[in-house]
Amino acid sequence: MEDVLKELQELKDLTLMGQKQVLTLKEVAILTDLSPSHIYKLCCYKKIPYYKANGGSKYSYFDRDEINAWMLGNRIKTNDELETEAATRIVTGKPKRRGAAA
């Protein structure tokens, strides 16, 4: 019975988390499926966007939309996309400029 109550509480917590825009480190760990210690390291190395309340709080806070964008920030092109891009470059004779959007 205690296990069932614990699982129900976890489901309730996940449901509430799904409605929040501002997340805690623990919630971001759940959302990203990364460990809390890894999220903390990402914060230390400034590899993930986060906030500090009043500029100096010991707690870190995260914007859900920014975390979603961060998770989707390094899209890998499909083989079809790469082949199309290569064919276009061959036909036009123009190499892609550095930093130019695809």
C-alpha positions as CSV (number, residue, x, y, z in Angstrom):
1,M,0.0,0.0,0.0
2,E,2.8,2.4,0.8
3,D,4.4,1.8,-2.6
4,V,1.1,2.6,-4.3
5,L,0.8,5.9,-2.3
6,K,4.4,6.8,-3.2
7,E,3.7,6.2,-6.9
8,L,0.6,8.2,-6.8
9,Q,2.5,11.1,-5.2
10,E,5.1,10.9,-7.9
11,L,2.4,11.0,-10.6
12,K,0.8,14.0,-8.9
13,D,4.2,15.7,-8.8
14,L,4.8,15.0,-12.5
15,T,1.4,16.4,-13.4
16,L,2.0,19.6,-11.4
17,M,5.5,19.9,-13.0
18,G,3.9,19.7,-16.5
19,Q,2.0,22.9,-15.7
20,K,5.0,24.9,-14.4
21,Q,7.0,27.4,-16.5
22,V,9.7,27.8,-13.9
23,L,11.4,24.6,-12.9
24,T,13.8,23.6,-10.2
25,L,17.1,21.7,-10.8
26,K,15.4,18.4,-9.8
27,E,12.5,19.0,-12.2
28,V,14.9,19.8,-15.1
29,A,16.8,16.6,-14.3
30,I,13.5,14.7,-14.6
31,L,12.5,16.6,-17.8
32,T,15.8,16.0,-19.5
33,D,16.4,12.5,-18.1
34,L,19.8,13.7,-16.8
35,S,21.1,13.3,-13.3
36,P,20.8,16.3,-10.9
37,S,24.6,16.3,-10.5
38,H,25.0,16.5,-14.3
39,I,22.5,19.5,-14.5
40,Y,24.5,21.2,-11.7
41,K,27.8,20.7,-13.7
42,L,26.1,22.1,-16.8
43,C,25.2,25.2,-14.8
44,C,28.7,25.5,-13.4
45,Y,30.2,25.5,-16.9
46,K,27.4,27.7,-18.2
47,K,26.3,25.1,-20.8
48,I,22.6,25.4,-19.9
49,P,20.4,28.5,-19.5
50,Y,19.4,29.1,-15.8
51,Y,18.5,31.9,-13.4
52,K,19.3,32.8,-9.8
53,A,16.6,34.5,-7.8
54,N,17.8,38.0,-6.7
55,G,21.1,37.3,-8.5
56,G,22.6,35.4,-5.7
57,S,20.3,32.7,-4.4
58,K,21.8,29.3,-3.8
59,Y,19.0,27.8,-5.9
60,S,18.9,27.6,-9.6
61,Y,15.8,28.1,-11.6
62,F,15.1,27.2,-15.3
63,D,12.6,28.4,-17.9
64,R,10.8,25.4,-19.5
65,D,10.8,26.9,-23.0
66,E,14.6,27.6,-22.8
67,I,15.3,24.1,-21.6
68,N,13.2,22.6,-24.5
69,A,15.1,24.9,-26.9
70,W,18.4,23.8,-25.3
71,M,17.6,20.1,-25.7
72,L,16.7,20.7,-29.4
73,G,19.6,23.1,-30.1
74,N,22.0,20.7,-31.9
75,R,19.9,19.1,-34.6
76,I,21.6,16.5,-36.7
77,K,20.7,16.5,-40.4
78,T,19.3,13.4,-42.0
79,N,21.3,11.7,-44.8
80,D,18.6,12.9,-47.3
81,E,19.2,16.5,-46.2
82,L,22.9,16.1,-46.4
83,E,22.7,14.6,-49.9
84,T,20.3,17.3,-51.1
85,E,22.7,20.0,-49.7
86,A,25.7,18.3,-51.4
87,A,23.9,18.1,-54.7
88,T,22.8,21.7,-54.5
89,R,26.4,22.8,-53.9
90,I,27.7,20.7,-56.8
91,V,25.1,22.2,-59.2
92,T,25.5,25.8,-58.0
93,G,29.3,25.5,-57.5
94,K,28.9,27.6,-54.4
95,P,30.4,26.3,-51.1
96,K,28.3,27.0,-48.0
97,R,29.5,30.1,-46.2
98,R,30.5,29.6,-42.6
99,G,27.8,30.4,-40.1
100,A,25.1,30.6,-42.9
101,A,21.8,29.1,-42.1
102,A,20.8,26.0,-44.0
